[in-house]
Amino acid sequence: MQGALSGERLGTPAALNFFHWEARRRVILGMTADEEVRRCASCSEPAVVLAFEWKQTFNGVSTGSSIRDYRCQNCGARFSLYPKAGSITFIVIGLLLVVTFPMAVLGWLRLRRDGRNPVVPGAPRPQMRFPTGPPARKCAACDNPVSLTRVTRSRHNGIPMGTEYEYACAPCQKTRVIESVWGHLISTFGAVIVGGIGVALLLWSHTPGWRFGGGGVALAICLLIAAQTATRVANRFRYPLVD
């Protein structure tokens, strides 16, 4: 069986040059046709299973590409399989200039992972010794476990911008988003930058339009980002970890 952690909406609206990776997680409850078992390159045991498959969307539209995260249930080794087109692009760009040569090495290493961790036809599913995914959480209001409904990983020009975990409490009929620590840091940094621009416009701009218009808009955006970050930090206490 397959459990999809994807729904009809993304966790956060994306800017024009944002990539989102929606997670479709294979629920580890039984064997399915697309749940392959691979041989681990580290320990040589047929114990590698798929943990997450990240479906890429650009401006809310699926690109058809995906990144698959695997983990060996014998030694705990992790690796990811990337789209071949992207890895080949890294190699081509990396060979153009000496400065970008590390990109070629990275692309080559990514291409080799599939062959170094081959599929083992007919291999039995290993015992799950290393559970994957975020930890279990519960609702502080009703003390019932909450369900993970979506995982969204965002990148901006290739730079990780954080991961959002959307949880739903069925008894309370509420959905809350918990962001990764890196996402909190990025959001806080953005609020500080935009807020600093707003303050600079208010203090040193010579025209009323820029002083009160531009400065006011910048400070309003700063407050919105800060409010969203504070809400998502508070959600960590509304949906605490299960002991």
SEKOL-479624 format. One record per residue (C-alpha): residue number from 0; residue in three letters; x, y, z. Coordinates in nm, 3 decimals, always signed. Layout:
N
<node><pos>NUM</pos><code>ala</code><east>X</east><north>Y</north><up>Z</up></node>
...
This chain:
243
<node><pos>0</pos><code>met</code><east>+0.000</east><north>+0.000</north><up>+0.000</up></node>
<node><pos>1</pos><code>gln</code><east>+0.112</east><north>+0.355</north><up>-0.055</up></node>
<node><pos>2</pos><code>gly</code><east>+0.046</east><north>+0.653</north><up>+0.167</up></node>
<node><pos>3</pos><code>ala</code><east>+0.070</east><north>+0.985</north><up>-0.009</up></node>
<node><pos>4</pos><code>leu</code><east>+0.178</east><north>+1.283</north><up>+0.195</up></node>
<node><pos>5</pos><code>ser</code><east>+0.064</east><north>+1.512</north><up>-0.082</up></node>
<node><pos>6</pos><code>gly</code><east>-0.263</east><north>+1.695</north><up>-0.112</up></node>
<node><pos>7</pos><code>glu</code><east>-0.417</east><north>+1.968</north><up>-0.318</up></node>
<node><pos>8</pos><code>arg</code><east>-0.219</east><north>+2.261</north><up>-0.184</up></node>
<node><pos>9</pos><code>leu</code><east>+0.141</east><north>+2.337</north><up>-0.102</up></node>
<node><pos>10</pos><code>gly</code><east>+0.242</east><north>+2.441</north><up>+0.245</up></node>
<node><pos>11</pos><code>thr</code><east>+0.361</east><north>+2.790</north><up>+0.150</up></node>
<node><pos>12</pos><code>pro</code><east>+0.315</east><north>+2.994</north><up>-0.169</up></node>
<node><pos>13</pos><code>ala</code><east>+0.632</east><north>+2.983</north><up>-0.373</up></node>
<node><pos>14</pos><code>ala</code><east>+0.814</east><north>+3.270</north><up>-0.535</up></node>
<node><pos>15</pos><code>leu</code><east>+0.863</east><north>+3.249</north><up>-0.909</up></node>
<node><pos>16</pos><code>asn</code><east>+1.205</east><north>+3.087</north><up>-0.882</up></node>
<node><pos>17</pos><code>phe</code><east>+1.124</east><north>+2.849</north><up>-0.598</up></node>
<node><pos>18</pos><code>phe</code><east>+1.132</east><north>+2.473</north><up>-0.634</up></node>
<node><pos>19</pos><code>his</code><east>+0.921</east><north>+2.260</north><up>-0.402</up></node>
<node><pos>20</pos><code>trp</code><east>+0.971</east><north>+1.895</north><up>-0.337</up></node>
<node><pos>21</pos><code>glu</code><east>+0.656</east><north>+1.721</north><up>-0.212</up></node>
<node><pos>22</pos><code>ala</code><east>+0.716</east><north>+1.399</north><up>-0.026</up></node>
<node><pos>23</pos><code>arg</code><east>+0.530</east><north>+1.085</north><up>-0.112</up></node>
<node><pos>24</pos><code>arg</code><east>+0.623</east><north>+0.841</north><up>+0.156</up></node>
<node><pos>25</pos><code>arg</code><east>+0.583</east><north>+0.467</north><up>+0.111</up></node>
<node><pos>26</pos><code>val</code><east>+0.409</east><north>+0.341</north><up>+0.423</up></node>
<node><pos>27</pos><code>ile</code><east>+0.609</east><north>+0.050</north><up>+0.558</up></node>
<node><pos>28</pos><code>leu</code><east>+0.319</east><north>-0.189</north><up>+0.610</up></node>
<node><pos>29</pos><code>gly</code><east>+0.356</east><north>-0.430</north><up>+0.321</up></node>
<node><pos>30</pos><code>met</code><east>+0.522</east><north>-0.498</north><up>-0.011</up></node>
<node><pos>31</pos><code>thr</code><east>+0.402</east><north>-0.311</north><up>-0.317</up></node>
<node><pos>32</pos><code>ala</code><east>+0.506</east><north>-0.334</north><up>-0.679</up></node>
<node><pos>33</pos><code>asp</code><east>+0.706</east><north>-0.014</north><up>-0.677</up></node>
<node><pos>34</pos><code>glu</code><east>+0.878</east><north>-0.074</north><up>-0.343</up></node>
<node><pos>35</pos><code>glu</code><east>+1.207</east><north>-0.219</north><up>-0.453</up></node>
<node><pos>36</pos><code>val</code><east>+1.478</east><north>-0.366</north><up>-0.234</up></node>
<node><pos>37</pos><code>arg</code><east>+1.835</east><north>-0.269</north><up>-0.323</up></node>
<node><pos>38</pos><code>arg</code><east>+2.178</east><north>-0.400</north><up>-0.228</up></node>
<node><pos>39</pos><code>cys</code><east>+2.368</east><north>-0.161</north><up>-0.004</up></node>
<node><pos>40</pos><code>ala</code><east>+2.703</east><north>-0.039</north><up>-0.133</up></node>
<node><pos>41</pos><code>ser</code><east>+2.831</east><north>-0.005</north><up>+0.225</up></node>
<node><pos>42</pos><code>cys</code><east>+2.748</east><north>-0.345</north><up>+0.374</up></node>
<node><pos>43</pos><code>ser</code><east>+2.660</east><north>-0.545</north><up>+0.056</up></node>
<node><pos>44</pos><code>glu</code><east>+2.332</east><north>-0.665</north><up>+0.212</up></node>
<node><pos>45</pos><code>pro</code><east>+2.000</east><north>-0.654</north><up>+0.021</up></node>
<node><pos>46</pos><code>ala</code><east>+1.843</east><north>-0.430</north><up>+0.284</up></node>
<node><pos>47</pos><code>val</code><east>+1.794</east><north>-0.089</north><up>+0.120</up></node>
<node><pos>48</pos><code>val</code><east>+1.437</east><north>+0.039</north><up>+0.098</up></node>
<node><pos>49</pos><code>leu</code><east>+1.276</east><north>+0.359</north><up>-0.022</up></node>
<node><pos>50</pos><code>ala</code><east>+1.200</east><north>+0.610</north><up>+0.252</up></node>
<node><pos>51</pos><code>phe</code><east>+1.073</east><north>+0.916</north><up>+0.063</up></node>
<node><pos>52</pos><code>glu</code><east>+1.009</east><north>+1.014</north><up>-0.295</up></node>
<node><pos>53</pos><code>trp</code><east>+1.021</east><north>+1.390</north><up>-0.341</up></node>
<node><pos>54</pos><code>lys</code><east>+0.804</east><north>+1.510</north><up>-0.632</up></node>
<node><pos>55</pos><code>gln</code><east>+0.930</east><north>+1.837</north><up>-0.778</up></node>
<node><pos>56</pos><code>thr</code><east>+0.690</east><north>+2.120</north><up>-0.854</up></node>
<node><pos>57</pos><code>phe</code><east>+0.774</east><north>+2.458</north><up>-1.004</up></node>
<node><pos>58</pos><code>asn</code><east>+0.519</east><north>+2.736</north><up>-0.944</up></node>
<node><pos>59</pos><code>gly</code><east>+0.273</east><north>+2.468</north><up>-0.836</up></node>
<node><pos>60</pos><code>val</code><east>+0.314</east><north>+2.264</north><up>-1.156</up></node>
<node><pos>61</pos><code>ser</code><east>+0.471</east><north>+1.918</north><up>-1.149</up></node>
<node><pos>62</pos><code>thr</code><east>+0.795</east><north>+1.889</north><up>-1.346</up></node>
<node><pos>63</pos><code>gly</code><east>+0.781</east><north>+1.509</north><up>-1.356</up></node>
<node><pos>64</pos><code>ser</code><east>+1.114</east><north>+1.484</north><up>-1.173</up></node>
<node><pos>65</pos><code>ser</code><east>+1.171</east><north>+1.329</north><up>-0.833</up></node>
<node><pos>66</pos><code>ile</code><east>+1.443</east><north>+1.264</north><up>-0.578</up></node>
<node><pos>67</pos><code>arg</code><east>+1.426</east><north>+0.929</north><up>-0.401</up></node>
<node><pos>68</pos><code>asp</code><east>+1.572</east><north>+0.891</north><up>-0.052</up></node>
<node><pos>69</pos><code>tyr</code><east>+1.682</east><north>+0.541</north><up>+0.052</up></node>
<node><pos>70</pos><code>arg</code><east>+1.809</east><north>+0.388</north><up>+0.375</up></node>
<node><pos>71</pos><code>cys</code><east>+1.975</east><north>+0.056</north><up>+0.447</up></node>
<node><pos>72</pos><code>gln</code><east>+1.797</east><north>-0.134</north><up>+0.722</up></node>
<node><pos>73</pos><code>asn</code><east>+2.110</east><north>-0.336</north><up>+0.801</up></node>
<node><pos>74</pos><code>cys</code><east>+2.377</east><north>-0.070</north><up>+0.854</up></node>
<node><pos>75</pos><code>gly</code><east>+2.171</east><north>+0.252</north><up>+0.847</up></node>
<node><pos>76</pos><code>ala</code><east>+2.348</east><north>+0.402</north><up>+0.544</up></node>
<node><pos>77</pos><code>arg</code><east>+2.153</east><north>+0.669</north><up>+0.354</up></node>
<node><pos>78</pos><code>phe</code><east>+2.168</east><north>+0.787</north><up>-0.005</up></node>
<node><pos>79</pos><code>ser</code><east>+1.951</east><north>+0.965</north><up>-0.259</up></node>
<node><pos>80</pos><code>leu</code><east>+1.892</east><north>+0.903</north><up>-0.629</up></node>
<node><pos>81</pos><code>tyr</code><east>+1.860</east><north>+1.221</north><up>-0.834</up></node>
<node><pos>82</pos><code>pro</code><east>+1.714</east><north>+1.271</north><up>-1.183</up></node>
<node><pos>83</pos><code>lys</code><east>+1.970</east><north>+1.165</north><up>-1.444</up></node>
<node><pos>84</pos><code>ala</code><east>+1.909</east><north>+1.477</north><up>-1.650</up></node>
<node><pos>85</pos><code>gly</code><east>+2.007</east><north>+1.698</north><up>-1.358</up></node>
<node><pos>86</pos><code>ser</code><east>+2.321</east><north>+1.495</north><up>-1.285</up></node>
<node><pos>87</pos><code>ile</code><east>+2.428</east><north>+1.509</north><up>-1.651</up></node>
<node><pos>88</pos><code>thr</code><east>+2.368</east><north>+1.886</north><up>-1.649</up></node>
<node><pos>89</pos><code>phe</code><east>+2.600</east><north>+1.913</north><up>-1.347</up></node>
<node><pos>90</pos><code>ile</code><east>+2.870</east><north>+1.721</north><up>-1.536</up></node>
<node><pos>91</pos><code>val</code><east>+2.841</east><north>+1.937</north><up>-1.850</up></node>
<node><pos>92</pos><code>ile</code><east>+2.849</east><north>+2.264</north><up>-1.656</up></node>
<node><pos>93</pos><code>gly</code><east>+3.132</east><north>+2.138</north><up>-1.437</up></node>
<node><pos>94</pos><code>leu</code><east>+3.352</east><north>+2.056</north><up>-1.736</up></node>
<node><pos>95</pos><code>leu</code><east>+3.315</east><north>+2.402</north><up>-1.889</up></node>
<node><pos>96</pos><code>leu</code><east>+3.527</east><north>+2.585</north><up>-1.632</up></node>
<node><pos>97</pos><code>val</code><east>+3.792</east><north>+2.490</north><up>-1.379</up></node>
<node><pos>98</pos><code>val</code><east>+3.597</east><north>+2.671</north><up>-1.107</up></node>
<node><pos>99</pos><code>thr</code><east>+3.285</east><north>+2.461</north><up>-1.167</up></node>
<node><pos>100</pos><code>phe</code><east>+3.471</east><north>+2.128</north><up>-1.188</up></node>
<node><pos>101</pos><code>pro</code><east>+3.337</east><north>+2.016</north><up>-0.844</up></node>
<node><pos>102</pos><code>met</code><east>+2.990</east><north>+2.018</north><up>-1.001</up></node>
<node><pos>103</pos><code>ala</code><east>+3.108</east><north>+1.760</north><up>-1.255</up></node>
<node><pos>104</pos><code>val</code><east>+3.241</east><north>+1.540</north><up>-0.975</up></node>
<node><pos>105</pos><code>leu</code><east>+2.912</east><north>+1.570</north><up>-0.787</up></node>
<node><pos>106</pos><code>gly</code><east>+2.711</east><north>+1.483</north><up>-1.097</up></node>
<node><pos>107</pos><code>trp</code><east>+2.931</east><north>+1.181</north><up>-1.166</up></node>
<node><pos>108</pos><code>leu</code><east>+2.896</east><north>+1.054</north><up>-0.808</up></node>
<node><pos>109</pos><code>arg</code><east>+2.517</east><north>+1.091</north><up>-0.828</up></node>
<node><pos>110</pos><code>leu</code><east>+2.502</east><north>+0.894</north><up>-1.152</up></node>
<node><pos>111</pos><code>arg</code><east>+2.702</east><north>+0.609</north><up>-0.998</up></node>
<node><pos>112</pos><code>arg</code><east>+2.472</east><north>+0.563</north><up>-0.698</up></node>
<node><pos>113</pos><code>asp</code><east>+2.210</east><north>+0.371</north><up>-0.892</up></node>
<node><pos>114</pos><code>gly</code><east>+2.463</east><north>+0.114</north><up>-1.012</up></node>
<node><pos>115</pos><code>arg</code><east>+2.643</east><north>+0.090</north><up>-0.678</up></node>
<node><pos>116</pos><code>asn</code><east>+2.313</east><north>+0.016</north><up>-0.503</up></node>
<node><pos>117</pos><code>pro</code><east>+2.140</east><north>-0.214</north><up>-0.754</up></node>
<node><pos>118</pos><code>val</code><east>+1.786</east><north>-0.350</north><up>-0.729</up></node>
<node><pos>119</pos><code>val</code><east>+1.773</east><north>-0.711</north><up>-0.608</up></node>
<node><pos>120</pos><code>pro</code><east>+1.480</east><north>-0.882</north><up>-0.787</up></node>
<node><pos>121</pos><code>gly</code><east>+1.264</east><north>-1.092</north><up>-0.557</up></node>
<node><pos>122</pos><code>ala</code><east>+1.450</east><north>-0.993</north><up>-0.239</up></node>
<node><pos>123</pos><code>pro</code><east>+1.231</east><north>-1.007</north><up>+0.073</up></node>
<node><pos>124</pos><code>arg</code><east>+1.157</east><north>-0.684</north><up>+0.250</up></node>
<node><pos>125</pos><code>pro</code><east>+1.400</east><north>-0.640</north><up>+0.542</up></node>
<node><pos>126</pos><code>gln</code><east>+1.296</east><north>-0.578</north><up>+0.899</up></node>
<node><pos>127</pos><code>met</code><east>+1.268</east><north>-0.205</north><up>+0.963</up></node>
<node><pos>128</pos><code>arg</code><east>+1.549</east><north>-0.128</north><up>+1.208</up></node>
<node><pos>129</pos><code>phe</code><east>+1.586</east><north>+0.238</north><up>+1.114</up></node>
<node><pos>130</pos><code>pro</code><east>+1.249</east><north>+0.414</north><up>+1.085</up></node>
<node><pos>131</pos><code>thr</code><east>+1.259</east><north>+0.719</north><up>+0.862</up></node>
<node><pos>132</pos><code>gly</code><east>+1.071</east><north>+1.044</north><up>+0.863</up></node>
<node><pos>133</pos><code>pro</code><east>+0.995</east><north>+1.306</north><up>+1.126</up></node>
<node><pos>134</pos><code>pro</code><east>+0.921</east><north>+1.195</north><up>+1.484</up></node>
<node><pos>135</pos><code>ala</code><east>+0.566</east><north>+1.128</north><up>+1.603</up></node>
<node><pos>136</pos><code>arg</code><east>+0.373</east><north>+1.418</north><up>+1.754</up></node>
<node><pos>137</pos><code>lys</code><east>+0.054</east><north>+1.461</north><up>+1.953</up></node>
<node><pos>138</pos><code>cys</code><east>-0.200</east><north>+1.737</north><up>+2.009</up></node>
<node><pos>139</pos><code>ala</code><east>-0.146</east><north>+1.925</north><up>+2.334</up></node>
<node><pos>140</pos><code>ala</code><east>-0.515</east><north>+2.017</north><up>+2.349</up></node>
<node><pos>141</pos><code>cys</code><east>-0.670</east><north>+1.668</north><up>+2.326</up></node>
<node><pos>142</pos><code>asp</code><east>-0.359</east><north>+1.449</north><up>+2.383</up></node>
<node><pos>143</pos><code>asn</code><east>-0.434</east><north>+1.245</north><up>+2.068</up></node>
<node><pos>144</pos><code>pro</code><east>-0.168</east><north>+1.161</north><up>+1.807</up></node>
<node><pos>145</pos><code>val</code><east>-0.163</east><north>+1.385</north><up>+1.500</up></node>
<node><pos>146</pos><code>ser</code><east>-0.120</east><north>+1.266</north><up>+1.142</up></node>
<node><pos>147</pos><code>leu</code><east>+0.155</east><north>+1.384</north><up>+0.910</up></node>
<node><pos>148</pos><code>thr</code><east>-0.027</east><north>+1.494</north><up>+0.593</up></node>
<node><pos>149</pos><code>arg</code><east>+0.243</east><north>+1.672</north><up>+0.393</up></node>
<node><pos>150</pos><code>val</code><east>+0.616</east><north>+1.732</north><up>+0.383</up></node>
<node><pos>151</pos><code>thr</code><east>+0.743</east><north>+2.016</north><up>+0.162</up></node>
<node><pos>152</pos><code>arg</code><east>+1.111</east><north>+2.089</north><up>+0.108</up></node>
<node><pos>153</pos><code>ser</code><east>+1.187</east><north>+2.425</north><up>-0.057</up></node>
<node><pos>154</pos><code>arg</code><east>+1.492</east><north>+2.548</north><up>-0.246</up></node>
<node><pos>155</pos><code>his</code><east>+1.575</east><north>+2.890</north><up>-0.389</up></node>
<node><pos>156</pos><code>asn</code><east>+1.830</east><north>+2.884</north><up>-0.673</up></node>
<node><pos>157</pos><code>gly</code><east>+1.954</east><north>+2.553</north><up>-0.536</up></node>
<node><pos>158</pos><code>ile</code><east>+1.987</east><north>+2.682</north><up>-0.178</up></node>
<node><pos>159</pos><code>pro</code><east>+1.782</east><north>+2.490</north><up>+0.085</up></node>
<node><pos>160</pos><code>met</code><east>+1.518</east><north>+2.716</north><up>+0.238</up></node>
<node><pos>161</pos><code>gly</code><east>+1.380</east><north>+2.474</north><up>+0.495</up></node>
<node><pos>162</pos><code>thr</code><east>+1.132</east><north>+2.190</north><up>+0.527</up></node>
<node><pos>163</pos><code>glu</code><east>+0.767</east><north>+2.221</north><up>+0.630</up></node>
<node><pos>164</pos><code>tyr</code><east>+0.577</east><north>+1.943</north><up>+0.807</up></node>
<node><pos>165</pos><code>glu</code><east>+0.199</east><north>+1.967</north><up>+0.800</up></node>
<node><pos>166</pos><code>tyr</code><east>+0.015</east><north>+1.781</north><up>+1.075</up></node>
<node><pos>167</pos><code>ala</code><east>-0.359</east><north>+1.731</north><up>+1.122</up></node>
<node><pos>168</pos><code>cys</code><east>-0.550</east><north>+1.655</north><up>+1.441</up></node>
<node><pos>169</pos><code>ala</code><east>-0.870</east><north>+1.469</north><up>+1.353</up></node>
<node><pos>170</pos><code>pro</code><east>-1.058</east><north>+1.521</north><up>+1.686</up></node>
<node><pos>171</pos><code>cys</code><east>-0.981</east><north>+1.895</north><up>+1.691</up></node>
<node><pos>172</pos><code>gln</code><east>-1.021</east><north>+1.930</north><up>+1.312</up></node>
<node><pos>173</pos><code>lys</code><east>-0.714</east><north>+2.153</north><up>+1.296</up></node>
<node><pos>174</pos><code>thr</code><east>-0.409</east><north>+2.153</north><up>+1.073</up></node>
<node><pos>175</pos><code>arg</code><east>-0.080</east><north>+2.311</north><up>+1.173</up></node>
<node><pos>176</pos><code>val</code><east>+0.255</east><north>+2.355</north><up>+1.000</up></node>
<node><pos>177</pos><code>ile</code><east>+0.584</east><north>+2.294</north><up>+1.180</up></node>
<node><pos>178</pos><code>glu</code><east>+0.895</east><north>+2.421</north><up>+1.010</up></node>
<node><pos>179</pos><code>ser</code><east>+1.250</east><north>+2.290</north><up>+1.036</up></node>
<node><pos>180</pos><code>val</code><east>+1.502</east><north>+2.484</north><up>+1.242</up></node>
<node><pos>181</pos><code>trp</code><east>+1.682</east><north>+2.587</north><up>+0.923</up></node>
<node><pos>182</pos><code>gly</code><east>+1.354</east><north>+2.723</north><up>+0.789</up></node>
<node><pos>183</pos><code>his</code><east>+1.310</east><north>+2.929</north><up>+1.107</up></node>
<node><pos>184</pos><code>leu</code><east>+1.659</east><north>+3.074</north><up>+1.067</up></node>
<node><pos>185</pos><code>ile</code><east>+1.603</east><north>+3.162</north><up>+0.701</up></node>
<node><pos>186</pos><code>ser</code><east>+1.268</east><north>+3.327</north><up>+0.778</up></node>
<node><pos>187</pos><code>thr</code><east>+1.417</east><north>+3.524</north><up>+1.068</up></node>
<node><pos>188</pos><code>phe</code><east>+1.706</east><north>+3.637</north><up>+0.849</up></node>
<node><pos>189</pos><code>gly</code><east>+1.461</east><north>+3.750</north><up>+0.580</up></node>
<node><pos>190</pos><code>ala</code><east>+1.254</east><north>+3.943</north><up>+0.834</up></node>
<node><pos>191</pos><code>val</code><east>+1.565</east><north>+4.119</north><up>+0.966</up></node>
<node><pos>192</pos><code>ile</code><east>+1.679</east><north>+4.218</north><up>+0.615</up></node>
<node><pos>193</pos><code>val</code><east>+1.338</east><north>+4.347</north><up>+0.507</up></node>
<node><pos>194</pos><code>gly</code><east>+1.287</east><north>+4.521</north><up>+0.841</up></node>
<node><pos>195</pos><code>gly</code><east>+1.627</east><north>+4.689</north><up>+0.810</up></node>
<node><pos>196</pos><code>ile</code><east>+1.534</east><north>+4.819</north><up>+0.466</up></node>
<node><pos>197</pos><code>gly</code><east>+1.208</east><north>+4.954</north><up>+0.603</up></node>
<node><pos>198</pos><code>val</code><east>+1.380</east><north>+5.133</north><up>+0.890</up></node>
<node><pos>199</pos><code>ala</code><east>+1.642</east><north>+5.279</north><up>+0.655</up></node>
<node><pos>200</pos><code>leu</code><east>+1.370</east><north>+5.416</north><up>+0.426</up></node>
<node><pos>201</pos><code>leu</code><east>+1.181</east><north>+5.570</north><up>+0.718</up></node>
<node><pos>202</pos><code>leu</code><east>+1.490</east><north>+5.737</north><up>+0.862</up></node>
<node><pos>203</pos><code>trp</code><east>+1.685</east><north>+5.849</north><up>+0.559</up></node>
<node><pos>204</pos><code>ser</code><east>+1.455</east><north>+5.870</north><up>+0.259</up></node>
<node><pos>205</pos><code>his</code><east>+1.396</east><north>+6.226</north><up>+0.137</up></node>
<node><pos>206</pos><code>thr</code><east>+1.067</east><north>+6.169</north><up>-0.042</up></node>
<node><pos>207</pos><code>pro</code><east>+0.739</east><north>+6.097</north><up>+0.141</up></node>
<node><pos>208</pos><code>gly</code><east>+0.651</east><north>+5.822</north><up>-0.107</up></node>
<node><pos>209</pos><code>trp</code><east>+0.961</east><north>+5.618</north><up>-0.034</up></node>
<node><pos>210</pos><code>arg</code><east>+0.967</east><north>+5.706</north><up>+0.335</up></node>
<node><pos>211</pos><code>phe</code><east>+0.608</east><north>+5.616</north><up>+0.421</up></node>
<node><pos>212</pos><code>gly</code><east>+0.513</east><north>+5.404</north><up>+0.120</up></node>
<node><pos>213</pos><code>gly</code><east>+0.825</east><north>+5.194</north><up>+0.069</up></node>
<node><pos>214</pos><code>gly</code><east>+0.922</east><north>+5.194</north><up>+0.433</up></node>
<node><pos>215</pos><code>gly</code><east>+0.571</east><north>+5.109</north><up>+0.547</up></node>
<node><pos>216</pos><code>val</code><east>+0.538</east><north>+4.820</north><up>+0.301</up></node>
<node><pos>217</pos><code>ala</code><east>+0.880</east><north>+4.680</north><up>+0.400</up></node>
<node><pos>218</pos><code>leu</code><east>+0.793</east><north>+4.693</north><up>+0.769</up></node>
<node><pos>219</pos><code>ala</code><east>+0.454</east><north>+4.532</north><up>+0.704</up></node>
<node><pos>220</pos><code>ile</code><east>+0.623</east><north>+4.244</north><up>+0.517</up></node>
<node><pos>221</pos><code>cys</code><east>+0.872</east><north>+4.212</north><up>+0.804</up></node>
<node><pos>222</pos><code>leu</code><east>+0.588</east><north>+4.183</north><up>+1.056</up></node>
<node><pos>223</pos><code>leu</code><east>+0.407</east><north>+3.923</north><up>+0.844</up></node>
<node><pos>224</pos><code>ile</code><east>+0.719</east><north>+3.707</north><up>+0.816</up></node>
<node><pos>225</pos><code>ala</code><east>+0.787</east><north>+3.744</north><up>+1.189</up></node>
<node><pos>226</pos><code>ala</code><east>+0.426</east><north>+3.654</north><up>+1.275</up></node>
<node><pos>227</pos><code>gln</code><east>+0.438</east><north>+3.342</north><up>+1.055</up></node>
<node><pos>228</pos><code>thr</code><east>+0.768</east><north>+3.234</north><up>+1.211</up></node>
<node><pos>229</pos><code>ala</code><east>+0.635</east><north>+3.290</north><up>+1.563</up></node>
<node><pos>230</pos><code>thr</code><east>+0.321</east><north>+3.089</north><up>+1.484</up></node>
<node><pos>231</pos><code>arg</code><east>+0.522</east><north>+2.795</north><up>+1.351</up></node>
<node><pos>232</pos><code>val</code><east>+0.752</east><north>+2.800</north><up>+1.652</up></node>
<node><pos>233</pos><code>ala</code><east>+0.443</east><north>+2.797</north><up>+1.875</up></node>
<node><pos>234</pos><code>asn</code><east>+0.310</east><north>+2.498</north><up>+1.677</up></node>
<node><pos>235</pos><code>arg</code><east>+0.599</east><north>+2.296</north><up>+1.814</up></node>
<node><pos>236</pos><code>phe</code><east>+0.439</east><north>+2.333</north><up>+2.158</up></node>
<node><pos>237</pos><code>arg</code><east>+0.082</east><north>+2.287</north><up>+2.031</up></node>
<node><pos>238</pos><code>tyr</code><east>+0.190</east><north>+1.959</north><up>+1.867</up></node>
<node><pos>239</pos><code>pro</code><east>+0.473</east><north>+1.837</north><up>+2.096</up></node>
<node><pos>240</pos><code>leu</code><east>+0.682</east><north>+1.527</north><up>+2.037</up></node>
<node><pos>241</pos><code>val</code><east>+0.548</east><north>+1.198</north><up>+2.168</up></node>
<node><pos>242</pos><code>asp</code><east>+0.754</east><north>+1.084</north><up>+2.466</up></node>
